[in-house]
Amino acid sequence: MPDPDHSLPSSPVPDALRLRIDRAALGDNWRLLNDLSGAATAGAAVKADAYGVGAEVAVQALRDAGTQQFFVAHWREVPSLLQHVPASAIAVLHGPANSTQAEFARTIGARPVINSLHQARLWHAAGGGACALMIDTGMNRLGLEPALVTDPAITALKPGLVLSHLASADEDVAQTPAQLALFRAASAEFPDARRSLANSAGIALGSDYAFDLTRPGLALYGGTPRAELAGRIRQVAFPQVEVLQIRRLSAGDKVGYNATYAAPHALTAATVALGYADGFLRSRGPGGALSCNGLALPIIGRVSMDMVVVDCSAADDLREGDWLDVPFDLPQVSAASGLTQYELLTTLGRRFTRC
């Protein structure tokens, strides 16, 4: 038990993981995507803690860049945004699953995205009000079937925004223009509503997909979903990790779980405070490396929950307590690890101090 005569520190003790967020890059990415949206305006998907970057930092940077519409998935994501943007600027994609959520939306003024007749009826029962409508155009995941757009429960909503979601915009496949045609037909039932279809990849497809509002997510945070955006999106997140211990290994010494690595010769190894609990999954181990002042330090042995070991023989001046860079150019790391750019971002752990 803590000594009652001594108060605990007012701020958390600094941890051995930090994630530097480049706010300027985040703002530049939004401005680029907004420009590429043409006559449409770009909003911002900030669900999943702004794709792992940290909603507290990201929402402020995006707001300051000019973003006026923010999208989250869950109702529990709304309160932290209210410190920075008005409730009317927040849309909740999952919609009201029950009367409690509908009442919460009414109380705070956030916009529910209605996805079904059931949700429409819940919203009417709660008193209704400003809302958006999601139409499923072929993803068969969440959203109203196009055949139901003329149902009285739906037409009575008078949604201010009608949207759908592209399933395969990062590929050149027939599904994408088919979704576009379905969306045009279904959304025509709501002539007074704004329309939104394009995600990050959809923005790169051109003006046909932009409508009134685009909803970039991945590309805001440094991801490149299509070749048209390559070289134009700036890296936003820069993870770093502290060296916990440095030791000398002899030839034949084993490293890590199941002894999958044996030192081929004498070398210097550094153990760092990073593991799969922090989103650094085991698939990033084989052939992977961390970096010291631009010098690659190969990962040796298996990635464990809280630690990774690297061969730091080439970094003569590396000391315990120093910091290493974790490569996080999303397209490059995705290609090397087999993880999607979305997974790399959204699995960033809570132990990173975001700064």
C-alpha positions, 0 to 999 in steps of 0.5 A: 500500500502507498504511504498515505502521507505521500501522494502519488506522482501527478503524471505517469512514470515515463515508459520505455516505449514512445510514439512520436506523432508528426502533427504537421504531416497529419495535417498535410495528409488531410489537406492533400486528400481534401484537395484530391476530393475535388468539389467534395470535402474530406472528413476524417475516420478517427475510430480505433483511437485514430487508427492507433495513432491516438485520438487525443492528438489526431483529432486536434491536429485534424481539426486545426487543419480544417476537418469538420466531420469525424467518424468513429465506430463505437459510442464509447469513442465519443466522449474523448472527442467532445473535448475538441470538436462539437458533438454535431461533428461526430458520426457513430458508424455502428448506429444505435444498437439499443435504446440506451445508445439512442438516448445517449446520442440524443442527449449529447447531440452526436449523429447516429448512422442508421444501418437497419430498420431496427435502428431506424425504429429505435431512433424514432422511439427515442425522439429522432433528430439529425442522423445519417444513413448507411446503405449496403451496396454489396459488402454485406457487412453493415448497412440497409439493403437498397430495397428498403430505402423507401420503407416509411421508417427510413424515409421518415428519418430525413437523413442529413448524410447518406453513405456507403462503404467501398469493399475493394477500392484498393484493387481494380475490380468490377465490384467497385463501379458496381457499388458506385452504380448501386449507391447512385441509385439508392441515394437518389431517394434522398435528394436533400442529403449529402452523399459519401462513398469514398474512403482513402482508396476511393479518393484516389479513384477520382471525382466520380466517387467523391460526391459531397463528403469523403471519409479518409482513414488509412491515408491520413495516418501514413498509409498508401492504399493505392499507387496513385497516392505513393510518394504523396502521403507523409509518415505520421507515426514514429515508434521508438523503444528503449534499450534495456540490456546489452550483453556479449554472446559467444558463438552457439549461444541461443536467443529467445523462446524455443532457441530458434536462433544460435549466434554464428559467432561472437556478437553484441546483443541488445534487449529492448522493451518491445513485443507482440503486446505492443503490436510488434507481432512475431511476423515482424521478427524474421528478417526484420530489424530496428534502427540506430541512427539509420543503421539497421540492427537485425532482430535475432530470436523470436519476438516475445510479449514484451521484449525483442533482441537485436544484434547491435554489434555494428553500433559500437556506442549503443548503451543501455537507456538509449533509444532505437527507432522501429521502422514504420514506413507502412507500405514497406513494413506491410510488404516485409511482414505480410501484415496489412497497413491497417493492422500495423497501425491499429495494433500499436499498444497502449504502452506507447507514450504518444508525444 
